[in-house]
Amino acid sequence: MTLSSPGPRSDAVTSATPVPLGAVSGAPLALLRLEGIAVFAAALVAYHMLGAAWWLFGVLILAPDLSMLGYMAGPRAGALAYNLAHTYAAAALLGLAGVLLGSPAVLAVATIWTAHIGLDRALGYGLKYPTGFPDTHLGRLGRSGPA
């Protein structure tokens, strides 16, 4: 008896697109996307409560996507750069620094960053695998959009 690595699996309920090994599907995927909506909404409320300028929000909301430039160095470097810019832990550390420094500006940037990640998760854009940009923990991105 030999063990072989399973190939891409498909989730007939959510998509006909194959799901990368290690990606979430089904009800857990729906819950993770709902969490993304909740984080995005909470970040918008927090940003409003900070009283920061909305023009700044508009300017910086897509800034974490500059990390996609890492893909110019290849899929492994690209996934690393993208994941570092799209993890709640990094945004939370910046938020903590804003609190400790008493800096509303730093806190505002951390809130925008958190909002970006939440929106990405809600839309199905997950953390990347080094196999290529379309392979995420929330499923494979394809011609029909996020999984």
C-alpha positions as CSV (number, residue, x, y, z in Angstrom):
1,M,0.0,0.0,0.0
2,T,1.4,3.4,-1.0
3,L,0.3,6.7,0.2
4,S,0.0,9.4,-2.4
5,S,-0.6,13.1,-1.9
6,P,-4.2,14.0,-2.7
7,G,-4.6,16.4,-5.6
8,P,-6.7,19.5,-5.6
9,R,-10.2,18.8,-4.2
10,S,-13.4,20.4,-5.3
11,D,-16.3,21.6,-3.2
12,A,-19.4,21.1,-5.3
13,V,-21.4,23.2,-2.9
14,T,-19.4,26.4,-3.1
15,S,-17.6,26.2,-6.4
16,A,-16.7,24.1,-9.4
17,T,-13.1,25.5,-9.2
18,P,-10.6,23.1,-7.5
19,V,-9.8,24.1,-3.9
20,P,-6.0,24.1,-3.1
21,L,-4.9,21.5,-0.6
22,G,-5.1,23.2,2.9
23,A,-7.8,25.6,1.9
24,V,-11.0,26.0,3.7
25,S,-14.3,25.2,2.1
26,G,-18.0,24.8,2.9
27,A,-19.5,26.3,6.1
28,P,-16.1,27.2,7.6
29,L,-15.4,29.3,4.5
30,A,-18.7,31.1,4.8
31,L,-18.0,31.8,8.5
32,L,-14.5,33.2,7.7
33,R,-16.0,35.5,5.1
34,L,-18.6,36.7,7.6
35,E,-15.8,37.3,10.0
36,G,-14.2,39.5,7.4
37,I,-17.4,41.5,7.0
38,A,-17.6,41.9,10.8
39,V,-14.0,43.1,11.1
40,F,-14.4,45.5,8.2
41,A,-17.6,47.0,9.8
42,A,-15.9,47.2,13.2
43,A,-12.9,48.9,11.7
44,L,-15.1,51.5,10.0
45,V,-16.8,52.2,13.3
46,A,-13.5,52.5,15.1
47,Y,-12.1,54.8,12.4
48,H,-15.2,57.0,12.7
49,M,-14.7,57.1,16.5
50,L,-11.1,58.1,16.1
51,G,-12.3,61.1,14.2
52,A,-9.6,60.7,11.6
53,A,-9.9,62.2,8.2
54,W,-11.8,60.1,5.7
55,W,-9.6,61.2,2.8
56,L,-6.7,59.4,4.6
57,F,-8.8,56.3,4.7
58,G,-9.5,56.6,0.9
59,V,-5.8,57.1,0.2
60,L,-4.5,54.2,2.3
61,I,-7.2,51.5,2.0
62,L,-5.5,49.8,-0.9
63,A,-1.9,50.4,0.4
64,P,-1.4,46.8,1.7
65,D,-1.9,45.6,-1.9
66,L,1.4,47.1,-2.8
67,S,2.8,44.0,-1.3
68,M,1.8,42.2,-4.5
69,L,4.9,43.7,-6.0
70,G,6.8,40.9,-4.1
71,Y,5.5,38.6,-6.8
72,M,8.0,40.2,-9.2
73,A,10.7,38.2,-7.2
74,G,8.7,35.0,-7.7
75,P,5.8,33.2,-6.1
76,R,7.5,32.3,-2.8
77,A,8.7,35.9,-2.1
78,G,5.4,37.3,-3.3
79,A,3.4,35.0,-1.0
80,L,5.6,36.0,1.9
81,A,5.3,39.8,1.2
82,Y,1.6,39.5,0.6
83,N,1.0,37.5,3.8
84,L,3.0,39.8,6.0
85,A,0.9,42.7,4.7
86,H,-2.4,40.8,5.1
87,T,-2.2,39.3,8.5
88,Y,-4.2,40.8,11.4
89,A,-1.2,40.3,13.7
90,A,0.9,42.9,11.9
91,A,-2.0,45.4,11.9
92,A,-2.6,44.7,15.6
93,L,1.0,45.3,16.5
94,L,0.8,48.7,14.7
95,G,-2.4,49.4,16.6
96,L,-0.7,48.5,19.9
97,A,2.2,50.8,19.0
98,G,-0.3,53.6,18.4
99,V,-1.9,53.1,21.8
100,L,1.4,52.9,23.6
101,L,2.7,56.0,21.8
102,G,-0.5,57.8,22.3
103,S,-0.6,58.5,18.5
104,P,-4.0,58.8,16.9
105,A,-2.4,58.9,13.5
106,V,-0.7,55.5,14.0
107,L,-3.9,54.1,15.4
108,A,-5.8,55.4,12.3
109,V,-3.3,53.7,9.9
110,A,-3.6,50.5,11.9
111,T,-7.4,50.7,11.7
112,I,-7.3,51.3,7.9
113,W,-5.0,48.3,7.6
114,T,-7.4,46.1,9.6
115,A,-10.3,47.3,7.5
116,H,-8.4,46.4,4.3
117,I,-7.7,42.8,5.6
118,G,-11.3,42.4,6.7
119,L,-12.6,43.5,3.3
120,D,-10.2,41.2,1.5
121,R,-11.3,38.2,3.6
122,A,-15.0,39.1,3.0
123,L,-14.4,39.1,-0.7
124,G,-12.5,35.8,-0.5
125,Y,-9.0,37.0,-0.9
126,G,-7.0,34.9,1.6
127,L,-3.4,34.4,2.7
128,K,-1.3,33.1,-0.2
129,Y,0.5,29.8,-0.6
130,P,3.9,29.9,-2.4
131,T,2.5,27.8,-5.3
132,G,1.1,31.0,-6.9
133,F,-1.1,34.0,-6.3
134,P,-4.4,32.3,-6.9
135,D,-3.8,29.7,-4.2
136,T,-5.2,31.0,-0.9
137,H,-6.3,29.7,2.5
138,L,-9.9,30.6,1.4
139,G,-9.7,28.7,-1.8
140,R,-8.4,29.2,-5.3
141,L,-9.0,32.5,-7.1
142,G,-10.1,31.9,-10.7
143,R,-11.8,33.4,-13.7
144,S,-15.0,33.7,-11.8
145,G,-13.4,35.6,-8.9
146,P,-12.7,34.5,-5.4
147,A,-13.7,31.0,-4.4
